[in-house]
Amino acid sequence: MSEILADPGNYGYTFGGREAVAQVKPGAPIKLRTLDCFGGKVRTVDDLPSQVCEFPYLNPVTGPLHVEGAQPGDTLAVHIVSLTPASPFGISSTFPHFGALTSTGYTRTLQAPLEERVWLYDLDLAAGTVRYQARNSDYTVDLPLAPMLGTVGVAPAANEVRQTIVPDVHGGNLDTPLLGPGATLYLGVNVPGALLALGDGHARQGDGEVCGVAVEVAMDVTIVVDVIPGVPTGTPRLETDTQLVSLGAARPLEDAFRISQEDLVRHVAGLTGLDLLDAYQLVSQTTSARAGNVVDPQYVMSAAIDKRYLPGAVAYGGVHDRLRAG
């Protein structure tokens, strides 16, 4: 088992442009610690991110990790074995000029920016709850703990360097609640070793990450990876025990929707032997579509089909089931 220590040298803020901090083997469990999106600098409701954090040093990822045998044109399978919050509380906030329901640098209005405000969520791992506490009243409610990773990606192609907050074909800040324990993410490999990095743990997040910030928390993570040689993956895909999922990142949101749906149609056609229009018809009547985030430089949509509608179809040679079985 590889273990990536919680060392400042093991964290970065880009995909691409950094040397690997460790080399890992396919099939061997990897344990690592990820920081919350604020890098641990927001500890109380008085720690306003704009005052204690420094842009662009937000959304740190652990890595990159050089995966033995991964080469351009391959697909990297990243299976999430376990996610355990490494703090007794999670953090969320509103930002001026950031989020889905405020004026931003992309969507400009003359209205005043939202107030910057921080919320702390008490986490009870034994009870499996995340406690919401309103800031301006005594209202509280316990929400289900649903840990996920917001950001998982590999180095982009053509020596490109992307901020970790940006989702795209290399992965990145996908922010889909589907990326939790038991899920397998498929990413196209662009450079030797893939250079995998991950972070942005969430104790839970609603679809769309509407205010721009989930319940952010440092996370103890165990993953296992595998390399699928000679099989390209053009946009991130995800597999759970019950679903096959395609992810699209773009602006406007409708283009992210189209990317995810088009990729799912082609994936289903390839797995079943259906012609493209027959696959299109099947996906049209069965797909579920969820927003990953609608706040970042690119938005994310997922398109999912239940495996029960694809009898006998096996994606990527059954790598999800193999990694799931350990």
N, C-alpha and C positions, 0 to 999 in steps of 0.2 A: 504494500500500500504506500502511495506517495502522500506526503503531508506538506502543504504549503503554509509556512509559518506566517503569523500576523506581524509582518515586518514592513516598515514604510517602503522599502525597496521593492516590495512585491505588489504594490498598487500603482495604477496608472489612470490616465484620463482620456486616452485615445485608443482606437483600434488601428493598428499599423503604426510604424514609426518607433517601435520599442523592441529591444531584444528580449528573448524568452528569459523568464526568471527560473524556469525548471523544465526538465524533459520528462514526459510521462509516457507510459506504455498503454496501448489499447488493451482493454479487458481488466486492468488493475484498478481497484478503487482509489480515488483521489479525495483527500480531505483538505478543506481549506476554510479560511475565515474571510467573509466579505464585510466591508463597512457599509453603513447606511449612506444614502445619497449625499448627506451633509459631511461625511467623513468623521462623524462622531463629535462635531463641534456644537451641535444644538443639543443642549442637555436640559434646559428649562424653558418655560413659556416666555421668558424674557430674552432668550437668545435668538434674536431675529436673524434669519439666515443672511440677509443683506449686510449685516454688521459683523457677523462672526465667520462667514465664509467668503472666499475670494474667487470670483469668476476668472477663468474657466475651470477652477479646481473643484468641480462638483461631480457627483455621480462616479466615484472611483470604482474601478474594477480590479479584481485580483488576477494577476497574470502579466503578460501572456505565457501560456504553456505550449511548449513544442511537443506535438504529438508524433511519436515515432512512426514512420512509414507514410504519413499523410503527404500527398503530393497534389499540385494543381490538377483539377479535373476530377478529383475524388470527392466523396461526401463524408463529412465528419458527423457521426452520431454521438450526441451528448445526452446521456441518460441521467436524470436526477434521482438519486437513491434516497436522499433524505435532506430535509431543511429544518433546522432548529434555531429559532431566534436566540441570539447571544446577548440579549439585554432584557431586563424586566419591563421595559416600556418601549413603545414605538412613538414616532414623531410624524406629524403632518403639519402643513402650513398653507397659507395663501401667500401669493407673491403679487406685488404690483406688476402689471403688464405680463402675466404668465398664467395660463389656464384657459379653459374653454369658454368661460363666461365673463371675460373681461377684455378690454382693449389690449392688443399685443402689437409687437413690431410688425407682424404680418397683417393683422386685422386692426386697422387704426381707427379710432374714434376720438371725439373731443371730450368724452366723459372722464371724470377723475379716476385714477387707478384705484384698485381695491386696496383696502387696508392690509398690511402685512401682519399676520397673526399666526401663532403657533399653538398646536394642540398636542398634549401628551396622552397616549393610550396605555393604560396598564395592561400587561399581558399575563395571563394565567395559563401556563402550559399544561398544568394538570387538568384544569377544567376545559381547556381548549377554547378560551375566550379572549376577545380584544375589547376593552371597555372604552366606549365613547363617553366623553364628558364635555358638555357644552361649556364654553368659556363665559357666557353671560347669563347663565341660569344654572339651576341644580339638576337639569335634565341629564340622565345617564341611561345607557343601554348597552348590554353585552352583545357583541357581534361574534360570529364564529371565527376562530383562528383559521386562516387559509393561506399558509405560507407559499410564496412564489418567488421566482427571480425575475426582476424587471429587465435585466440587461445581460445578454449572452451573445457573444459574437466571435468572429475570427478576423484576421487581417484582411482588409479589402484588396482587390486586384490593382495592378498597375502602380504599385508603390503609393497608393492613396492613403492618407491619414484622415480619420474621421473622429470627431468628438464622440465620447461615449453616450451622450444624450441623443444622438441621431440614430434612428433605425433605418435600415436599408437591406439590400440583398445579402450583405455580410452578417446580418443579424443586428446586434446592437441593442438599443433601448426599445425592445418590442412591447414590453408592458402588457403582456396578455396573462390574465389569471390562469390560463390553461397550463402555464409553464411551472407546474408544481411537482411535488414528489410523485414518482411513477411515470412521468412524461419523458419522452425522448424527442429532442430537437435535432433536426437535420439541417446542416449548413454546408454549402459548397466551399471547397478548399481552394484558395487562391494563391497561396505561397507554400513552399516546403515547410512542413511541420504545423500548418494551419494557423498557429499562434492564437490559441483559444484564450479568451478572458471572460470573466463573469463577475456580476455583483448586483447592487441595487435590490437587496432583499426587501420584500414586503411581507408584513404580517397578514395583510389582506389588502385588496384593492377592488373597487367597483369597475365595471366595464367603462372604458373611456378615460379613466383617471382624471375625472372632470376638473377638479380644482388644480391639477398639475402635480399633486403630491399624494402618494398612497400613505399607508401606515408604514413608514420607513423604519428599518431595524437592521442592525448588524446580524449576520447569519452564519451559523456553522453549517457547512455544505459538504455533502458527500456525493460525488458523481463518478461515473465510469464512462469511458469513451471507446468508440470503435471507428475504424476506417473502412469505408466501402469503396474499394478501388475501382477506378474507371467509370464511376457513375456520377455524373454531374447533377447538382441541384441548383436551379437558377434563382429561386426565392426560398426563404426559410419555410420548412415544413415541420410539422409536429405530429407525434403519434402518442395516443394514450391507449389504455386497454380496450376502449370502446370506440374511438374515433380516429380518423385521419384528417389532418388539418393543414391547410395552406395559409400562409401569411403574406400580406402585401403591405408595402410601405410607400407612401406617396402623399402629395398634396395635389388637388383637393381630395377629401375623404372618398369621394366616389371613385377616384382612380385607384386608391388603395383597395377598395371593395372589388373593383374589376380585376386587379392583379390577382387577388386571392381566389376569386371565383374561377378565373380563366385557368390558373394553375391547378386548381382542384379538378376541373373538368378534364384537363389533359392527364392528370395523375390517374383518375378513375378510368379513363379510356385505356391507358397503358396497362393498368392492372387487370382489367376485365376483358380486353379485346374488343370492347364496344367501339363503333365508329364515333367520331367526334360529336355529331349531333345527338346520337343516342345517349352518350355520356352526359352531354349538356342537358338533355331532358331529365335524366335521372338526378343529377345534381340539383337542377332547378326545383324539383319536388321534394328534396330531402335535406338540403343544406341548412345549417344554422350559421348565422353571421354575427360576430361580436367585435366590438371596437376594443383594440388594445389601448391606444391613447389617442386623444384628439387635442394634444397640447404641445407636442414637440415640433422640431423643424420639419419632420415628416410624420404623418399620421399612420396608424396601423389598423388593419382589419384582418380578421380571420374568417376562413370558410371551412366548415367541418361537415363531414359525412359520417354517419354511424356505420361501423364495420358490418353490422348485421345486414345492411343492404348490399354488401359486396361479398357474398359467400364464396369462399375458396381463394379470395384475393389476399396476397401477402406482400406487404410493402418492404422494399429494401432487403429482400431475402430473409425476413423474419428477425432482423437484428433487435428490434424492440423487445420481442419476447425473450430472446437470449439474454439481453442485458437485464431485463426485469427479473429473470429467474436467478440471476447472479452466478 
